[in-house]
Amino acid sequence: MALFARLGFWQLERADEKRDMLAKATSALSSRTPKPLPVIADRARAGDYDWIEVEGRFADKPAVLLDNQQQGGKVGVRVYRVFVLKDGLPVLVDLGWTALPPDRTLPRVDRDVGRGRLEGLLLPPPGQGLDMGAPAKQSDGTLLATAIDVPSLRVALALPALAPRVLRPEHDPGLGYARDFDILPNTLPPERHLGYAVQWFGLAITTLITALLLSWRRRRATQRDQRPSP
C-alpha cells in the first residue's frame, strides 16, 4: 500500500513539473523578448526557457541524431548541429525531426547550413528515456545518440564549453526539418501523469480494503476457534 501511494505522489510531482515547464515555455513564447546572451552559458538556468537571438556560424562538427523519436505515428530522428556564437560559445541547435525509412538509413545532414543569425527558444535538452550510453559514431562521423546528454556530447564533440541548453529556431522551410515549439514530444503530458496517479492511489485503497477484510476474517476465525465446545 505504501509503495502504491508513493508511486501516486511521484506521478503528481511529475505532473507539477510538466505544468511548470509548460508555463515557463508559454511565457517565453508569448513575450518573445530576447534575453541577454550570457543566459546561454548560465548553468544555473539549465532548466529554464528563454527567447534569444544569436549571430555566428554553424561549426564544422558532425551532426547529432537523437534516435527513437516519434511523430504522427512514424519513427525518426531529431537532428542537432553545433552553432558557434561570435564570442566563441558553442550551442546545440535543434534542426527538427525527420522520418527514417524502413531500412533505418540515417539522413545526410549538410554541414554548410548557411545561416549566420538565428532566433528561437532556448530550452533544456529533451527528457531522457533509456540512455544506452555515449553517442555512437557513424561511418560519416555523425553521432547517433539515445539521449541528448550534454556532458557526454562535450566529450564526443570536443567542446568543453558546449552550452547546457539547446536552441530550437522558429520553423523555416529553408532550415532543417519539421519542428515546432512542442516541449513535450515523446513524453507524457501533465494530464496523463494525473491519470496514472489516480490509478496508483486506487491500487493503494484497494490494498488497504483487502488487508482490512482479510484481517477481519482472520479475527472472526480466531474467535470462532476459541469458543468452547458444547
Steps between C-alpha positions, in 0.01 A plus 500: 500500500782739590673424168186568297439825689859613443469430129181708497674796664790460257262530207349813656850646532570424134172667401598813694844501333343475154250778576788720617694425181200588284439823692862614459506414130166672438625814672817512287308433179232758578741787562776396256722759665861403435700439816863613540741254341675406830191296594605243239804392700333540842483149644281625784226555239539157343136418574350828378358622170621820330448667164832599342650643185855400406753563228785272401551198281434127491815318604675238291394234748302181438125502536343340806197280430266421788360154429153352566301820454137457395275744321165430341541129565831488312843431643789729420784705641537855628795679342740729686793709382752713688473878452790718618416850616719798415651487848599136441232333712365181335132410535315198365227597252190283455442484124186291532364150446520280192363152439720196440437254215432132582870417463585775754736681264604812688451839332796680351523833682671779310770661713481827307155611619564857390342693785680773694209618712248295697217576737292258698435330830789405724380195693631202698598192300209259444414274791703185506344159465727198500854633462709232327830678559727729300401600144599249234720640226383406150712446189446860384584641844139559601425428865193281566378554856224353714494814719621857476738479792699823487798381710545198269467718190762742632743209491378348172510836319816623676310810614544539878318837491185362328197685640278305742184571302404460135364759260188418300456760222169603356375289212672594175447291184859571403652394831498142619195279535150499647489665842276698729508623858343193656724448805352162595547283189534127567409547864189513718296820550393604853153351451641152439712521816187600692315201357778263604502657848128423535568138399780460756291654777216271398729199539611627842137530613417155360797353687386666823144370462628149421733505802218616731264235363755221544583621851130505593449146365806372684379655824154345454661162434717533811201590715307204361785261576528631857135433584461208745358185352141418616 
